[in-house]
Amino acid sequence: MEHVVLSNKMKREAYRLLAQINHADSIVVALNAGARAEGFVLGMETVGGLRSGDAENLYVIFEAALKERLKSLGPA
């Protein structure tokens, strides 16, 4: 996430959301955390709080983390 330009407050929130994905204890919890992370990026992008490239980078970071977590949780 070091290549994404975020204010300190936004960076703390992004890391908090990433941690929620990484520490999810079920597939449902992981999917909910991923949805919250996607909503965070969409909201920040909508209000002009992110540059277009930074928004895309955050989507990729959150999506990769979610895929990895879902893979580690295995089938339900």
N, C-alpha and C positions, 0 to 999 in steps of 0.2 A: 504494500500500500504506500510505500515510500515515494512512488512516482506520481501519486495523485495529490493535487493541490487542494487541501482542505484547511479550514480554520481549526483551531485547537478543539473547540467544542464539537464540530462536525467529525473530526478525527476520533475523538473519544467515543462518540456514538457509533461510528463505523466499526471501531475495534470491539465495542460492546456487542454489536450485532453479529460480528464475525465469531466472537467467543460463544454466543448463544448457539450458533450453527455447530461449531466444533464440539460443544459439550452436550448437545442434544442426546437424550437417553432413549429416544424412540424415533421411528420414522415420522410419525405425526408431529412430534415436537420439532424435528429438523425441518420439515416442510413449512411449518408455521414460522419458524425463525427465518427461513429463506424468503418467505413471503414478506415478512416485516422488513428485511434488508432490501428487497426489491422496491417496496413502497417508500422506504427512506430515500433511495436513489431517485426514484421517480419524482417524489416530492421536492427534493433539492434541485433537481433538473428543471422542474416546472416553474419554480419561483426564481430561477436564474442563479441559484447558489452554487452551481457546478458548471465548469466548462464542459463542452460536449465530449471531448476526449476523456476527461476525468470521469464523467458519468459512465461511459462505456467501460473504462478500466474497472470501476467499482462493480458494475454488473458482472464482468468476467471474474473478478476476485470472489464475489459472493457465490456465483454459480459454481465455480470450481470447488469451493469449500463445501457447498451443499452436496454436490455429486460425490465428493470424497467421503463425506460423513454418511450419506445414504449407503454407499458401498460398504463402509465399515460396519454399519448396523445390520446389513444383510436383509434377507426377506423376512417379512413379518410372520 
